[in-house]
Amino acid sequence: MLTGKQRRHLRALAHPMKPIVQVGKGGIDDGLVAAVDQALADHELVKIKVGDGAGLDRHAAAAELATRTRSEVAQVLGYTVLLYRPDPEEPTIKLPAARPNEPDESDDADDEG
């Protein structure tokens, strides 16, 4: 589980990024999950655009993609989802350390509704 400080760090890293994968009217299928999984393997941090025609709740789509790709949702802002999964052998993104007994700072107040 990501702490608030770690989420802020990932959001800062992702700010200049463009979405790599787009969820279209086909919704979330095995091909889309495979594309997101490969993007996470290549980049560790990916932006995904949930299109208007997808007919999905953006938070539900983010949760489903995170579950199916074994990643974590760093942010849902508008129709953009930010997913993070560190490389199991050589992570390139260094997250701020979580202090022991630090509560999960759920600072998603800046996320849209």
N, C-alpha and C positions, 0 to 999 in steps of 0.2 A: 504494500500500500504506500502510495506516495504521500509525503508530507506537503503542507502548504508551501514551504520554502522550495521544495523540489519541483512542485508544479509551476511556481513562478519562474524558476530557472529554465524549465523546459519551454514555457511560453515565450520567454525572452529569446531563446535559441530559435524557436520556430517562427518568430515574427516575420523575418524576411522571406520565409519559404513559401512556395506555391503548392497548392494541392497536387498530390501525385496520382491519386485515384479518385474517381468520381462514381458515386452511387447513382445510377440512372433508374429509368422506369422498370428495369428488370429486377430491381431490389437487390437484396443480399443473397447471392447464390454461391456455389462452390468456386466458380471462376473468379468472382470478386474477392472472396476470402483468400484464394491462392495469390491474387495480385497484391493484396494488402500484406499477406504473410511474407511474400518475397521483398516488398518494399521495406518492411520492418527488418528483415534480415540484412538488407543492403544499407539501410540508413539509421536504424534504431528509433528514429523519431519521424513520423510522417503526418502530413495533413491530408484529410479526406474530405471531399465536398459531397454533401448529401443533396442531390438535385431536387427541385420542386416536384418533378414528375415521379420521384421514387415512391411517393405515397407512404412514407415511413415517418414515425416520430424520430426526431434527430437524436434524442437521448437514448431511446430504445435501440436505434441503429448503432450508436456508439457502444452501448453495452454489449450488444450481440457481436459486433466485430471484435471487441476486446476479448470477449470470452472465447470466440472461435480462433483467435490468433494468439491467445495466451499473452496478451499485452495489457497495458493499463491506459485508461482514459486520462489524459492530462488536462484536457479542456474540451468543452463544447461551447462554441461561440457562434451564434447565428446558425448557419447551415454547415459550418466547418467543424470537423472533429480532429483532435490532435491525439494520436496514439503513441505510446512509448513502450519499447521492449528492448532491454539491453542485450547486446551480443553475449551469449553464454561463455565464450572463451576470451574474447578481447573487446570489452566495451570501449567505445570511443568517447561516449558522453560521460563525464564525471559529474555525478549529482552531489549537491551539498549533503554533508552527513547529517543524519537525523540524530538529535540528542536523545540519550536514554530517557524514557518516560515522557517524551515530548508528545503531547496530544496531536492528533491529526488535525491540522489547521485547515478546515474546509473553507477556503477563501474564495469560493466560486461566486461571490456576490457580484463580480463584474461580468459573469456570464449572462447572456441574454436569456430571459424567461423560460 
